[in-house]
Each structure stands twice: as C-alpha cells, then as structure tokens.
Amino acid sequence: MYAIVRAGGRQEKVEVGDVLVVDRMAGEPGASVQLPAILLVDGASVTTDKAALGKVKVTAEIVDHRRGPKIDILKYKNKIGYRRRQGHRSELTAVKVTDIKTAK
C-alpha cells in the first residue's frame, strides 16, 4: 500500500518506513504530524474520492531539522563594475512515515 501526499508544497509518493525531506515543518524531532492524502493505492484498488480520502490518515514522525546545500548566486555585468554575490540555504525537515490508516 502506498499513498500520494501533499508535503512541503509538493506531492510525494510514500510507503510505511519511507523517509522524505520536505520544507521546514513546525515541531520538535520525535513529534507526530499528519500528511494530507491525495491518492491511495491498496493492491488493485485506487482511491481518489475526496470523501474517502478524508478518512485516510497518513502519520509521520519528525526525524530532524536540517539545512539544504548552499546555493551561490553571482550576478556580473561586464565593463560597468556591477557585481553581486548572494547565498541561500533552504530550511528542511526529514520525516519518516510511520502509518497509513484507512477507515472502513
């Protein structure tokens, strides 16, 4: 069984035990969070109905908070002395999917 969930502004395919890195989420490491399901696949059955997906609970545990790789931004224009240097590192959270429950 796997689910497509909305996490960090993107859609991710998750199964129980998967660790995914998403944009920073509120909470301390070890805290439990709910991820909204968009699609659920259980064997041959595929669930896309919003009413049925409202009963699906995808539970994940926050593993840790981290920062992404540094991105160097350099702007340069020839002959006019224009140079700008800027850097950026994304704030990320690693979460581990612990359970996918469907209410029957």
BATORTI-316598 format. One record per residue (C-alpha): y, x, z; residue in one letter. Coordinates in steps of 0.001 Angstrom, whole numbers, padded with zeros to 6 digits, always signed. Each point is the difference from the previous one (the first is absolute). Example, Ala and Ser with C-alpha at 12.3 -4.5 7.8 and 13.67 -1.06 7.14 Angstrom:
! residues 2
-004500+012300+007800A/+003440+001370-000660S/
END
This chain:
! residues 104
+000000+000000+000000M/+003471+001229-000835Y/+003503-001408-000056A/+003266+000648-001781I/+002766+000104+002624V/+003760+000368-000061R/+000941+003140+001922A/+003165+002048-000143G/+001462-001815-002996G/-003104+000602-002093R/-003399-001580-000507Q/-003007+001977+001217E/-003755-000548-000350K/-001629+000386+003436V/-003461-000128+001523E/-000997+000353+003637V/+000372+003641+001025G/+002583+000927-002649D/+003030+002026+001067V/+003134-000576-002022L/+003441+001496+000197V/+002839-002520-000301V/+003739-000059+000665D/+000969+000273+003677R/-001166-002930+002138M/+001196-000868+003483A/-002451+000720+002794G/-001595+002807+001926E/-003209+001788-001062P/-002959-002055+001156G/+001833-003323-000430A/-001539-002743-002110S/+001806-001549-002996V/-000789-002875-002367Q/+000246+000530-003765L/+000546-003084-002213P/-002823-000524-002513A/+000769-000792-003645I/-003574-000097-001301L/-003444+000108+001616L/-003243+001006-001726V/-003257-000713+001836D/-002952+000769-002247G/+000315-002302-003001A/+002625-002311+001510S/+003689+000728-000570V/+002604-001784+002135T/+003579-000331-001277T/+000982-003367+001523D/+003005+000349+002331K/-001353-002539+002476A/-003331+001840+000276A/+001703+003418+000147L/+002147-001221+002886G/-003176-000063+002097K/-001044+003541-000987V/+000901+002619+002568K/+000105+003659-001021V/+000420+002062+003171T/+001005+003655-000015A/+000687+002593+002666E/+002910+002435-000180I/-001444+003516-000092V/+003208+002047-000032D/+003520+000333-001331H/+000758+002820-002408R/+002463+001172-002597R/-000663+000323-003706G/+000511+003096-002112P/+003520+001292-000471K/+001663-001015-003229I/+002712+002383-001215D/+002838-001582-001946I/+002205+002411-001950L/+002903-001040-002222K/+001774+002531-002194Y/+002550-000210-002777K/+000597+003005-002185N/+003412+001772-000120K/+001837-002208+002504I/-001294+001311+003325G/-001708-003244+000990Y/-003100+000517+002141R/-001547-002360+002524R/-003093+000549+002074R/-001717-002739+001956Q/-003409-000511+001573G/-002069-002965+001094H/-003169-000626+002021R/-001503-003464+000302S/-000959-001413+003394E/-003662-001068-000234L/-002663-001631+002178T/-003760+000476-000294A/-002003-003151+000803V/-003775-000488+000218K/-001440-003381-000965V/-002224-001177+002850T/-000968-003547-000975D/+000148-002627-002749I/-000686-003479+001383K/-000277-003264-001885T/+000153-003338+001793A/-002688-002354-001227K/
END
